[in-house]
Amino acid sequence: MDDADHDVKDGIKASLEKRWAKADQDAFILAVFFNPYIRADLFSRKIIQLTPAGTYGIVKAYVQESIS
């Protein structure tokens, strides 16, 4: 890759990270987790929040936030 390619790649990555930081990340994580074709297979078991128990916590907090 030349310098222009690296600049474009870095710019796109920075833009995605900025938008992801502003997004409702829990909603996206839950959408992938509850997708019947993907489920939890996509998530690393090394990240405690993405284990079944951790995901339960995300669901519980998201539902409580949604109904209040």
mmCIF file of the N, C-alpha and C atoms, coordinates in Angstrom:
data_MODEL
# 
_entry.id   MODEL 
# 
loop_
_atom_site.group_PDB 
_atom_site.id 
_atom_site.type_symbol 
_atom_site.label_atom_id 
_atom_site.label_alt_id 
_atom_site.label_comp_id 
_atom_site.label_asym_id 
_atom_site.label_entity_id 
_atom_site.label_seq_id 
_atom_site.pdbx_PDB_ins_code 
_atom_site.Cartn_x 
_atom_site.Cartn_y 
_atom_site.Cartn_z 
_atom_site.occupancy 
_atom_site.B_iso_or_equiv 
_atom_site.pdbx_formal_charge 
_atom_site.auth_seq_id 
_atom_site.auth_comp_id 
_atom_site.auth_asym_id 
_atom_site.auth_atom_id 
_atom_site.pdbx_PDB_model_num 
ATOM 1   N N  . MET A 1 1  ? 0.842   -1.188  0.000  1.00 0.00 ? 1  MET A N  1 
ATOM 2   C CA . MET A 1 1  ? 0.000   0.000   0.000  1.00 0.00 ? 1  MET A CA 1 
ATOM 3   C C  . MET A 1 1  ? 0.879   1.239   0.000  1.00 0.00 ? 1  MET A C  1 
ATOM 4   N N  . ASP A 1 2  ? 0.430   2.220   -0.723 1.00 0.00 ? 2  ASP A N  1 
ATOM 5   C CA . ASP A 1 2  ? 1.181   3.471   -0.714 1.00 0.00 ? 2  ASP A CA 1 
ATOM 6   C C  . ASP A 1 2  ? 0.609   4.397   0.365  1.00 0.00 ? 2  ASP A C  1 
ATOM 7   N N  . ASP A 1 3  ? 1.209   5.569   0.508  1.00 0.00 ? 3  ASP A N  1 
ATOM 8   C CA . ASP A 1 3  ? 0.809   6.507   1.563  1.00 0.00 ? 3  ASP A CA 1 
ATOM 9   C C  . ASP A 1 3  ? -0.637  6.960   1.422  1.00 0.00 ? 3  ASP A C  1 
ATOM 10  N N  . ALA A 1 4  ? -1.106  7.144   0.183  1.00 0.00 ? 4  ALA A N  1 
ATOM 11  C CA . ALA A 1 4  ? -2.483  7.583   -0.037 1.00 0.00 ? 4  ALA A CA 1 
ATOM 12  C C  . ALA A 1 4  ? -3.462  6.515   0.457  1.00 0.00 ? 4  ALA A C  1 
ATOM 13  N N  . ASP A 1 5  ? -3.142  5.246   0.189  1.00 0.00 ? 5  ASP A N  1 
ATOM 14  C CA . ASP A 1 5  ? -4.000  4.160   0.657  1.00 0.00 ? 5  ASP A CA 1 
ATOM 15  C C  . ASP A 1 5  ? -4.057  4.106   2.183  1.00 0.00 ? 5  ASP A C  1 
ATOM 16  N N  . HIS A 1 6  ? -2.910  4.304   2.814  1.00 0.00 ? 6  HIS A N  1 
ATOM 17  C CA . HIS A 1 6  ? -2.869  4.312   4.276  1.00 0.00 ? 6  HIS A CA 1 
ATOM 18  C C  . HIS A 1 6  ? -3.677  5.483   4.839  1.00 0.00 ? 6  HIS A C  1 
ATOM 19  N N  . ASP A 1 7  ? -3.584  6.633   4.201  1.00 0.00 ? 7  ASP A N  1 
ATOM 20  C CA . ASP A 1 7  ? -4.337  7.807   4.654  1.00 0.00 ? 7  ASP A CA 1 
ATOM 21  C C  . ASP A 1 7  ? -5.840  7.572   4.548  1.00 0.00 ? 7  ASP A C  1 
ATOM 22  N N  . VAL A 1 8  ? -6.264  6.972   3.440  1.00 0.00 ? 8  VAL A N  1 
ATOM 23  C CA . VAL A 1 8  ? -7.683  6.679   3.244  1.00 0.00 ? 8  VAL A CA 1 
ATOM 24  C C  . VAL A 1 8  ? -8.145  5.663   4.288  1.00 0.00 ? 8  VAL A C  1 
ATOM 25  N N  . LYS A 1 9  ? -7.356  4.598   4.470  1.00 0.00 ? 9  LYS A N  1 
ATOM 26  C CA . LYS A 1 9  ? -7.700  3.566   5.448  1.00 0.00 ? 9  LYS A CA 1 
ATOM 27  C C  . LYS A 1 9  ? -7.794  4.156   6.847  1.00 0.00 ? 9  LYS A C  1 
ATOM 28  N N  . ASP A 1 10 ? -6.839  4.979   7.223  1.00 0.00 ? 10 ASP A N  1 
ATOM 29  C CA . ASP A 1 10 ? -6.850  5.605   8.549  1.00 0.00 ? 10 ASP A CA 1 
ATOM 30  C C  . ASP A 1 10 ? -8.030  6.555   8.714  1.00 0.00 ? 10 ASP A C  1 
ATOM 31  N N  . GLY A 1 11 ? -8.374  7.284   7.654  1.00 0.00 ? 11 GLY A N  1 
ATOM 32  C CA . GLY A 1 11 ? -9.514  8.196   7.705  1.00 0.00 ? 11 GLY A CA 1 
ATOM 33  C C  . GLY A 1 11 ? -10.827 7.459   7.875  1.00 0.00 ? 11 GLY A C  1 
ATOM 34  N N  . ILE A 1 12 ? -10.998 6.370   7.144  1.00 0.00 ? 12 ILE A N  1 
ATOM 35  C CA . ILE A 1 12 ? -12.219 5.573   7.255  1.00 0.00 ? 12 ILE A CA 1 
ATOM 36  C C  . ILE A 1 12 ? -12.319 4.938   8.632  1.00 0.00 ? 12 ILE A C  1 
ATOM 37  N N  . LYS A 1 13 ? -11.207 4.409   9.123  1.00 0.00 ? 13 LYS A N  1 
ATOM 38  C CA . LYS A 1 13 ? -11.198 3.790   10.449 1.00 0.00 ? 13 LYS A CA 1 
ATOM 39  C C  . LYS A 1 13 ? -11.553 4.808   11.528 1.00 0.00 ? 13 LYS A C  1 
ATOM 40  N N  . ALA A 1 14 ? -10.981 5.992   11.451 1.00 0.00 ? 14 ALA A N  1 
ATOM 41  C CA . ALA A 1 14 ? -11.275 7.042   12.432 1.00 0.00 ? 14 ALA A CA 1 
ATOM 42  C C  . ALA A 1 14 ? -12.741 7.449   12.383 1.00 0.00 ? 14 ALA A C  1 
ATOM 43  N N  . SER A 1 15 ? -13.293 7.546   11.183 1.00 0.00 ? 15 SER A N  1 
ATOM 44  C CA . SER A 1 15 ? -14.697 7.908   11.032 1.00 0.00 ? 15 SER A CA 1 
ATOM 45  C C  . SER A 1 15 ? -15.614 6.835   11.632 1.00 0.00 ? 15 SER A C  1 
ATOM 46  N N  . LEU A 1 16 ? -15.308 5.568   11.359 1.00 0.00 ? 16 LEU A N  1 
ATOM 47  C CA . LEU A 1 16 ? -16.117 4.480   11.910 1.00 0.00 ? 16 LEU A CA 1 
ATOM 48  C C  . LEU A 1 16 ? -16.033 4.435   13.435 1.00 0.00 ? 16 LEU A C  1 
ATOM 49  N N  . GLU A 1 17 ? -14.841 4.627   13.971 1.00 0.00 ? 17 GLU A N  1 
ATOM 50  C CA . GLU A 1 17 ? -14.676 4.615   15.425 1.00 0.00 ? 17 GLU A CA 1 
ATOM 51  C C  . GLU A 1 17 ? -15.427 5.770   16.078 1.00 0.00 ? 17 GLU A C  1 
ATOM 52  N N  . LYS A 1 18 ? -15.424 6.924   15.422 1.00 0.00 ? 18 LYS A N  1 
ATOM 53  C CA . LYS A 1 18 ? -16.145 8.086   15.949 1.00 0.00 ? 18 LYS A CA 1 
ATOM 54  C C  . LYS A 1 18 ? -17.646 7.822   15.958 1.00 0.00 ? 18 LYS A C  1 
ATOM 55  N N  . ARG A 1 19 ? -18.163 7.280   14.870 1.00 0.00 ? 19 ARG A N  1 
ATOM 56  C CA . ARG A 1 19 ? -19.597 6.989   14.794 1.00 0.00 ? 19 ARG A CA 1 
ATOM 57  C C  . ARG A 1 19 ? -19.986 5.875   15.760 1.00 0.00 ? 19 ARG A C  1 
ATOM 58  N N  . TRP A 1 20 ? -19.139 4.855   15.889 1.00 0.00 ? 20 TRP A N  1 
ATOM 59  C CA . TRP A 1 20 ? -19.430 3.754   16.807 1.00 0.00 ? 20 TRP A CA 1 
ATOM 60  C C  . TRP A 1 20 ? -19.491 4.256   18.248 1.00 0.00 ? 20 TRP A C  1 
ATOM 61  N N  . ALA A 1 21 ? -18.614 5.178   18.599 1.00 0.00 ? 21 ALA A N  1 
ATOM 62  C CA . ALA A 1 21 ? -18.605 5.726   19.955 1.00 0.00 ? 21 ALA A CA 1 
ATOM 63  C C  . ALA A 1 21 ? -19.899 6.472   20.261 1.00 0.00 ? 21 ALA A C  1 
ATOM 64  N N  . LYS A 1 22 ? -20.507 7.086   19.244 1.00 0.00 ? 22 LYS A N  1 
ATOM 65  C CA . LYS A 1 22 ? -21.750 7.843   19.432 1.00 0.00 ? 22 LYS A CA 1 
ATOM 66  C C  . LYS A 1 22 ? -22.990 6.960   19.352 1.00 0.00 ? 22 LYS A C  1 
ATOM 67  N N  . ALA A 1 23 ? -22.855 5.767   18.796 1.00 0.00 ? 23 ALA A N  1 
ATOM 68  C CA . ALA A 1 23 ? -24.005 4.891   18.551 1.00 0.00 ? 23 ALA A CA 1 
ATOM 69  C C  . ALA A 1 23 ? -24.461 4.201   19.837 1.00 0.00 ? 23 ALA A C  1 
ATOM 70  N N  . ASP A 1 24 ? -25.674 3.709   19.802 1.00 0.00 ? 24 ASP A N  1 
ATOM 71  C CA . ASP A 1 24 ? -26.197 2.886   20.888 1.00 0.00 ? 24 ASP A CA 1 
ATOM 72  C C  . ASP A 1 24 ? -25.632 1.480   20.681 1.00 0.00 ? 24 ASP A C  1 
ATOM 73  N N  . GLN A 1 25 ? -24.456 1.251   21.205 1.00 0.00 ? 25 GLN A N  1 
ATOM 74  C CA . GLN A 1 25 ? -23.729 0.015   20.954 1.00 0.00 ? 25 GLN A CA 1 
ATOM 75  C C  . GLN A 1 25 ? -24.481 -1.211  21.450 1.00 0.00 ? 25 GLN A C  1 
ATOM 76  N N  . ASP A 1 26 ? -25.156 -1.095  22.575 1.00 0.00 ? 26 ASP A N  1 
ATOM 77  C CA . ASP A 1 26 ? -25.891 -2.241  23.113 1.00 0.00 ? 26 ASP A CA 1 
ATOM 78  C C  . ASP A 1 26 ? -26.939 -2.741  22.127 1.00 0.00 ? 26 ASP A C  1 
ATOM 79  N N  . ALA A 1 27 ? -27.628 -1.822  21.463 1.00 0.00 ? 27 ALA A N  1 
ATOM 80  C CA . ALA A 1 27 ? -28.658 -2.226  20.502 1.00 0.00 ? 27 ALA A CA 1 
ATOM 81  C C  . ALA A 1 27 ? -28.043 -3.011  19.347 1.00 0.00 ? 27 ALA A C  1 
ATOM 82  N N  . PHE A 1 28 ? -26.899 -2.585  18.853 1.00 0.00 ? 28 PHE A N  1 
ATOM 83  C CA . PHE A 1 28 ? -26.248 -3.299  17.757 1.00 0.00 ? 28 PHE A CA 1 
ATOM 84  C C  . PHE A 1 28 ? -25.740 -4.667  18.212 1.00 0.00 ? 28 PHE A C  1 
ATOM 85  N N  . ILE A 1 29 ? -25.162 -4.715  19.396 1.00 0.00 ? 29 ILE A N  1 
ATOM 86  C CA . ILE A 1 29 ? -24.660 -5.985  19.927 1.00 0.00 ? 29 ILE A CA 1 
ATOM 87  C C  . ILE A 1 29 ? -25.809 -6.969  20.100 1.00 0.00 ? 29 ILE A C  1 
ATOM 88  N N  . LEU A 1 30 ? -26.920 -6.500  20.661 1.00 0.00 ? 30 LEU A N  1 
ATOM 89  C CA . LEU A 1 30 ? -28.070 -7.381  20.862 1.00 0.00 ? 30 LEU A CA 1 
ATOM 90  C C  . LEU A 1 30 ? -28.678 -7.826  19.532 1.00 0.00 ? 30 LEU A C  1 
ATOM 91  N N  . ALA A 1 31 ? -28.703 -6.946  18.554 1.00 0.00 ? 31 ALA A N  1 
ATOM 92  C CA . ALA A 1 31 ? -29.239 -7.312  17.238 1.00 0.00 ? 31 ALA A CA 1 
ATOM 93  C C  . ALA A 1 31 ? -28.431 -8.451  16.619 1.00 0.00 ? 31 ALA A C  1 
ATOM 94  N N  . VAL A 1 32 ? -27.130 -8.400  16.752 1.00 0.00 ? 32 VAL A N  1 
ATOM 95  C CA . VAL A 1 32 ? -26.290 -9.479  16.224 1.00 0.00 ? 32 VAL A CA 1 
ATOM 96  C C  . VAL A 1 32 ? -26.458 -10.736 17.069 1.00 0.00 ? 32 VAL A C  1 
ATOM 97  N N  . PHE A 1 33 ? -26.485 -10.565 18.385 1.00 0.00 ? 33 PHE A N  1 
ATOM 98  C CA . PHE A 1 33 ? -26.593 -11.712 19.283 1.00 0.00 ? 33 PHE A CA 1 
ATOM 99  C C  . PHE A 1 33 ? -27.892 -12.483 19.072 1.00 0.00 ? 33 PHE A C  1 
ATOM 100 N N  . PHE A 1 34 ? -28.990 -11.761 18.830 1.00 0.00 ? 34 PHE A N  1 
ATOM 101 C CA . PHE A 1 34 ? -30.276 -12.423 18.645 1.00 0.00 ? 34 PHE A CA 1 
ATOM 102 C C  . PHE A 1 34 ? -30.560 -12.816 17.200 1.00 0.00 ? 34 PHE A C  1 
ATOM 103 N N  . ASN A 1 35 ? -29.652 -12.524 16.295 1.00 0.00 ? 35 ASN A N  1 
ATOM 104 C CA . ASN A 1 35 ? -29.810 -12.969 14.911 1.00 0.00 ? 35 ASN A CA 1 
ATOM 105 C C  . ASN A 1 35 ? -29.671 -14.486 14.894 1.00 0.00 ? 35 ASN A C  1 
ATOM 106 N N  . PRO A 1 36 ? -30.674 -15.194 14.408 1.00 0.00 ? 36 PRO A N  1 
ATOM 107 C CA . PRO A 1 36 ? -30.634 -16.665 14.484 1.00 0.00 ? 36 PRO A CA 1 
ATOM 108 C C  . PRO A 1 36 ? -29.519 -17.304 13.650 1.00 0.00 ? 36 PRO A C  1 
ATOM 109 N N  . TYR A 1 37 ? -28.960 -16.574 12.704 1.00 0.00 ? 37 TYR A N  1 
ATOM 110 C CA . TYR A 1 37 ? -27.888 -17.130 11.883 1.00 0.00 ? 37 TYR A CA 1 
ATOM 111 C C  . TYR A 1 37 ? -26.508 -16.886 12.485 1.00 0.00 ? 37 TYR A C  1 
ATOM 112 N N  . ILE A 1 38 ? -26.414 -15.929 13.370 1.00 0.00 ? 38 ILE A N  1 
ATOM 113 C CA . ILE A 1 38 ? -25.108 -15.589 13.941 1.00 0.00 ? 38 ILE A CA 1 
ATOM 114 C C  . ILE A 1 38 ? -25.025 -16.005 15.402 1.00 0.00 ? 38 ILE A C  1 
ATOM 115 N N  . ARG A 1 39 ? -25.998 -15.547 16.185 1.00 0.00 ? 39 ARG A N  1 
ATOM 116 C CA . ARG A 1 39 ? -26.037 -15.797 17.628 1.00 0.00 ? 39 ARG A CA 1 
ATOM 117 C C  . ARG A 1 39 ? -24.732 -15.353 18.283 1.00 0.00 ? 39 ARG A C  1 
ATOM 118 N N  . ALA A 1 40 ? -24.247 -16.113 19.233 1.00 0.00 ? 40 ALA A N  1 
ATOM 119 C CA . ALA A 1 40 ? -23.057 -15.726 19.982 1.00 0.00 ? 40 ALA A CA 1 
ATOM 120 C C  . ALA A 1 40 ? -21.764 -16.194 19.321 1.00 0.00 ? 40 ALA A C  1 
ATOM 121 N N  . ASP A 1 41 ? -21.863 -16.887 18.193 1.00 0.00 ? 41 ASP A N  1 
ATOM 122 C CA . ASP A 1 41 ? -20.670 -17.424 17.546 1.00 0.00 ? 41 ASP A CA 1 
ATOM 123 C C  . ASP A 1 41 ? -19.669 -16.349 17.145 1.00 0.00 ? 41 ASP A C  1 
ATOM 124 N N  . LEU A 1 42 ? -20.161 -15.153 16.903 1.00 0.00 ? 42 LEU A N  1 
ATOM 125 C CA . LEU A 1 42 ? -19.310 -14.071 16.436 1.00 0.00 ? 42 LEU A CA 1 
ATOM 126 C C  . LEU A 1 42 ? -18.476 -13.447 17.559 1.00 0.00 ? 42 LEU A C  1 
ATOM 127 N N  . PHE A 1 43 ? -18.922 -13.610 18.788 1.00 0.00 ? 43 PHE A N  1 
ATOM 128 C CA . PHE A 1 43 ? -18.300 -12.910 19.907 1.00 0.00 ? 43 PHE A CA 1 
ATOM 129 C C  . PHE A 1 43 ? -17.231 -13.751 20.587 1.00 0.00 ? 43 PHE A C  1 
ATOM 130 N N  . SER A 1 44 ? -16.189 -13.068 21.017 1.00 0.00 ? 44 SER A N  1 
ATOM 131 C CA . SER A 1 44 ? -15.111 -13.718 21.745 1.00 0.00 ? 44 SER A CA 1 
ATOM 132 C C  . SER A 1 44 ? -15.554 -14.017 23.176 1.00 0.00 ? 44 SER A C  1 
ATOM 133 N N  . ARG A 1 45 ? -15.263 -15.192 23.649 1.00 0.00 ? 45 ARG A N  1 
ATOM 134 C CA . ARG A 1 45 ? -15.589 -15.561 25.031 1.00 0.00 ? 45 ARG A CA 1 
ATOM 135 C C  . ARG A 1 45 ? -14.627 -14.916 26.020 1.00 0.00 ? 45 ARG A C  1 
ATOM 136 N N  . LYS A 1 46 ? -13.574 -14.303 25.511 1.00 0.00 ? 46 LYS A N  1 
ATOM 137 C CA . LYS A 1 46 ? -12.599 -13.644 26.382 1.00 0.00 ? 46 LYS A CA 1 
ATOM 138 C C  . LYS A 1 46 ? -13.109 -12.309 26.908 1.00 0.00 ? 46 LYS A C  1 
ATOM 139 N N  . ILE A 1 47 ? -14.113 -11.746 26.250 1.00 0.00 ? 47 ILE A N  1 
ATOM 140 C CA . ILE A 1 47 ? -14.689 -10.470 26.691 1.00 0.00 ? 47 ILE A CA 1 
ATOM 141 C C  . ILE A 1 47 ? -15.908 -10.802 27.543 1.00 0.00 ? 47 ILE A C  1 
ATOM 142 N N  . ILE A 1 48 ? -15.801 -10.548 28.841 1.00 0.00 ? 48 ILE A N  1 
ATOM 143 C CA . ILE A 1 48 ? -16.813 -10.986 29.800 1.00 0.00 ? 48 ILE A CA 1 
ATOM 144 C C  . ILE A 1 48 ? -18.200 -10.442 29.472 1.00 0.00 ? 48 ILE A C  1 
ATOM 145 N N  . GLN A 1 49 ? -18.286 -9.224  28.934 1.00 0.00 ? 49 GLN A N  1 
ATOM 146 C CA . GLN A 1 49 ? -19.585 -8.638  28.614 1.00 0.00 ? 49 GLN A CA 1 
ATOM 147 C C  . GLN A 1 49 ? -20.277 -9.347  27.454 1.00 0.00 ? 49 GLN A C  1 
ATOM 148 N N  . LEU A 1 50 ? -19.536 -10.122 26.679 1.00 0.00 ? 50 LEU A N  1 
ATOM 149 C CA . LEU A 1 50 ? -20.106 -10.792 25.516 1.00 0.00 ? 50 LEU A CA 1 
ATOM 150 C C  . LEU A 1 50 ? -20.329 -12.280 25.734 1.00 0.00 ? 50 LEU A C  1 
ATOM 151 N N  . THR A 1 51 ? -20.176 -12.737 26.964 1.00 0.00 ? 51 THR A N  1 
ATOM 152 C CA . THR A 1 51 ? -20.543 -14.108 27.311 1.00 0.00 ? 51 THR A CA 1 
ATOM 153 C C  . THR A 1 51 ? -22.055 -14.137 27.518 1.00 0.00 ? 51 THR A C  1 
ATOM 154 N N  . PRO A 1 52 ? -22.667 -15.308 27.601 1.00 0.00 ? 52 PRO A N  1 
ATOM 155 C CA . PRO A 1 52 ? -24.119 -15.343 27.854 1.00 0.00 ? 52 PRO A CA 1 
ATOM 156 C C  . PRO A 1 52 ? -24.533 -14.569 29.115 1.00 0.00 ? 52 PRO A C  1 
ATOM 157 N N  . ALA A 1 53 ? -23.771 -14.692 30.181 1.00 0.00 ? 53 ALA A N  1 
ATOM 158 C CA . ALA A 1 53 ? -24.107 -13.958 31.411 1.00 0.00 ? 53 ALA A CA 1 
ATOM 159 C C  . ALA A 1 53 ? -23.961 -12.452 31.211 1.00 0.00 ? 53 ALA A C  1 
ATOM 160 N N  . GLY A 1 54 ? -22.921 -12.050 30.533 1.00 0.00 ? 54 GLY A N  1 
ATOM 161 C CA . GLY A 1 54 ? -22.721 -10.628 30.263 1.00 0.00 ? 54 GLY A CA 1 
ATOM 162 C C  . GLY A 1 54 ? -23.783 -10.075 29.337 1.00 0.00 ? 54 GLY A C  1 
ATOM 163 N N  . THR A 1 55 ? -24.168 -10.862 28.359 1.00 0.00 ? 55 THR A N  1 
ATOM 164 C CA . THR A 1 55 ? -25.214 -10.432 27.434 1.00 0.00 ? 55 THR A CA 1 
ATOM 165 C C  . THR A 1 55 ? -26.549 -10.296 28.162 1.00 0.00 ? 55 THR A C  1 
ATOM 166 N N  . TYR A 1 56 ? -26.802 -11.163 29.125 1.00 0.00 ? 56 TYR A N  1 
ATOM 167 C CA . TYR A 1 56 ? -28.010 -11.039 29.934 1.00 0.00 ? 56 TYR A CA 1 
ATOM 168 C C  . TYR A 1 56 ? -28.041 -9.673  30.625 1.00 0.00 ? 56 TYR A C  1 
ATOM 169 N N  . GLY A 1 57 ? -26.902 -9.248  31.135 1.00 0.00 ? 57 GLY A N  1 
ATOM 170 C CA . GLY A 1 57 ? -26.818 -7.930  31.764 1.00 0.00 ? 57 GLY A CA 1 
ATOM 171 C C  . GLY A 1 57 ? -27.122 -6.805  30.789 1.00 0.00 ? 57 GLY A C  1 
ATOM 172 N N  . ILE A 1 58 ? -26.645 -6.933  29.567 1.00 0.00 ? 58 ILE A N  1 
ATOM 173 C CA . ILE A 1 58 ? -26.920 -5.923  28.538 1.00 0.00 ? 58 ILE A CA 1 
ATOM 174 C C  . ILE A 1 58 ? -28.410 -5.902  28.226 1.00 0.00 ? 58 ILE A C  1 
ATOM 175 N N  . VAL A 1 59 ? -29.016 -7.089  28.073 1.00 0.00 ? 59 VAL A N  1 
ATOM 176 C CA . VAL A 1 59 ? -30.447 -7.173  27.772 1.00 0.00 ? 59 VAL A CA 1 
ATOM 177 C C  . VAL A 1 59 ? -31.254 -6.552  28.906 1.00 0.00 ? 59 VAL A C  1 
ATOM 178 N N  . LYS A 1 60 ? -30.931 -6.913  30.121 1.00 0.00 ? 60 LYS A N  1 
ATOM 179 C CA . LYS A 1 60 ? -31.660 -6.402  31.285 1.00 0.00 ? 60 LYS A CA 1 
ATOM 180 C C  . LYS A 1 60 ? -31.589 -4.879  31.352 1.00 0.00 ? 60 LYS A C  1 
ATOM 181 N N  . ALA A 1 61 ? -30.395 -4.331  31.207 1.00 0.00 ? 61 ALA A N  1 
ATOM 182 C CA . ALA A 1 61 ? -30.233 -2.872  31.252 1.00 0.00 ? 61 ALA A CA 1 
ATOM 183 C C  . ALA A 1 61 ? -30.946 -2.197  30.087 1.00 0.00 ? 61 ALA A C  1 
ATOM 184 N N  . TYR A 1 62 ? -30.875 -2.798  28.901 1.00 0.00 ? 62 TYR A N  1 
ATOM 185 C CA . TYR A 1 62 ? -31.508 -2.208  27.718 1.00 0.00 ? 62 TYR A CA 1 
ATOM 186 C C  . TYR A 1 62 ? -33.026 -2.202  27.850 1.00 0.00 ? 62 TYR A C  1 
ATOM 187 N N  . VAL A 1 63 ? -33.584 -3.299  28.350 1.00 0.00 ? 63 VAL A N  1 
ATOM 188 C CA . VAL A 1 63 ? -35.041 -3.366  28.530 1.00 0.00 ? 63 VAL A CA 1 
ATOM 189 C C  . VAL A 1 63 ? -35.486 -2.372  29.595 1.00 0.00 ? 63 VAL A C  1 
ATOM 190 N N  . GLN A 1 64 ? -34.765 -2.296  30.693 1.00 0.00 ? 64 GLN A N  1 
ATOM 191 C CA . GLN A 1 64 ? -35.123 -1.356  31.747 1.00 0.00 ? 64 GLN A CA 1 
ATOM 192 C C  . GLN A 1 64 ? -35.058 0.078   31.240 1.00 0.00 ? 64 GLN A C  1 
ATOM 193 N N  . GLU A 1 65 ? -34.057 0.382   30.436 1.00 0.00 ? 65 GLU A N  1 
ATOM 194 C CA . GLU A 1 65 ? -33.931 1.726   29.863 1.00 0.00 ? 65 GLU A CA 1 
ATOM 195 C C  . GLU A 1 65 ? -35.051 2.011   28.868 1.00 0.00 ? 65 GLU A C  1 
ATOM 196 N N  . SER A 1 66 ? -35.446 0.985   28.123 1.00 0.00 ? 66 SER A N  1 
ATOM 197 C CA . SER A 1 66 ? -36.480 1.162   27.111 1.00 0.00 ? 66 SER A CA 1 
ATOM 198 C C  . SER A 1 66 ? -37.856 1.391   27.697 1.00 0.00 ? 66 SER A C  1 
ATOM 199 N N  . ILE A 1 67 ? -38.159 0.781   28.830 1.00 0.00 ? 67 ILE A N  1 
ATOM 200 C CA . ILE A 1 67 ? -39.490 0.908   29.411 1.00 0.00 ? 67 ILE A CA 1 
ATOM 201 C C  . ILE A 1 67 ? -39.604 2.067   30.381 1.00 0.00 ? 67 ILE A C  1 
ATOM 202 N N  . SER A 1 68 ? -38.509 2.680   30.733 1.00 0.00 ? 68 SER A N  1 
ATOM 203 C CA . SER A 1 68 ? -38.599 3.804   31.682 1.00 0.00 ? 68 SER A CA 1 
ATOM 204 C C  . SER A 1 68 ? -38.682 5.136   30.982 1.00 0.00 ? 68 SER A C  1 
# 
